[in-house]
Amino acid sequence: MNARVPDEEWVSARVEKARHEREMALAAAKRLEDEVQRLAYRVAELEAGGVALKNRAEEAEAYVAAVKASLPWRVIQSLRGLAGRKW
């Protein structure tokens, strides 16, 4: 068996190739990290919008409940009931 020791040029080429592959992998990882960060911000924006809409809906429901519980509303509805109309 002949055990052949690689020459310096071959080793240098392999090291350079490995270095290049490492740089490419690091660049890809950086792009992915940036994309994950961008998506995290987007999710936060969407969740904030959803929370704002939920709060507005709750405020509107509370307002409607307050109106329906008020004396003037009940009086109007009673009068409408006498006239044969219900809301």
C-alpha positions in Angstrom: 0.0 0.0 0.0 1.2 3.4 -0.9 0.1 6.0 1.6 0.3 9.3 -0.3 0.6 12.5 1.7 -1.3 15.3 0.0 0.9 18.1 -1.3 0.7 21.6 0.1 -1.2 23.0 -2.9 -4.0 20.4 -2.5 -4.2 21.1 1.2 -4.3 24.9 0.5 -7.1 24.4 -2.0 -9.1 22.3 0.4 -8.7 24.9 3.2 -9.7 27.7 0.8 -12.7 25.8 -0.3 -13.7 25.1 3.3 -13.2 28.8 4.2 -15.4 29.8 1.3 -18.1 27.3 2.3 -18.0 28.6 5.8 -18.3 32.2 4.7 -21.3 31.3 2.5 -22.9 29.4 5.4 -22.4 32.4 7.7 -23.9 34.8 5.1 -26.9 32.5 4.7 -27.3 32.2 8.5 -27.2 36.1 8.8 -29.8 36.4 6.1 -32.1 33.9 7.8 -31.6 35.7 11.2 -32.5 39.0 9.6 -35.6 37.4 8.0 -36.6 35.9 11.3 -36.3 39.3 13.0 -38.3 41.0 10.2 -41.0 38.4 10.6 -41.1 38.8 14.4 -41.6 42.6 13.9 -44.4 41.9 11.4 -46.1 39.4 13.8 -45.9 42.0 16.6 -47.5 44.6 14.3 -50.3 42.3 13.3 -50.9 41.3 16.9 -51.0 44.9 18.0 -53.5 45.7 15.3 -55.6 42.7 16.4 -55.5 43.9 20.1 -56.5 47.4 19.0 -59.5 46.0 17.1 -60.5 43.8 20.0 -60.3 46.8 22.4 -62.4 48.9 20.0 -65.0 46.1 19.7 -65.1 45.7 23.5 -65.6 49.5 23.9 -68.4 49.4 21.3 -70.1 46.5 23.0 -69.8 48.3 26.4 -71.4 51.4 24.8 -74.3 49.5 23.3 -74.8 47.7 26.6 -74.9 51.0 28.5 -77.3 52.5 26.0 -79.6 49.5 26.2 -79.5 49.7 30.0 -80.3 53.4 30.1 -83.8 54.6 31.1 -84.4 56.6 27.9 -83.7 53.5 25.8 -86.0 51.4 27.8 -88.8 54.0 27.7 -88.4 54.3 23.9 -88.5 50.5 23.5 -91.6 50.3 25.7 -93.3 53.0 23.6 -92.3 51.1 20.5 -93.7 47.9 22.0 -97.0 49.6 22.5 -97.0 50.5 18.8 -96.2 46.9 18.0 -92.6 47.3 17.1 -89.6 45.7 18.9 -86.0 46.2 18.2 
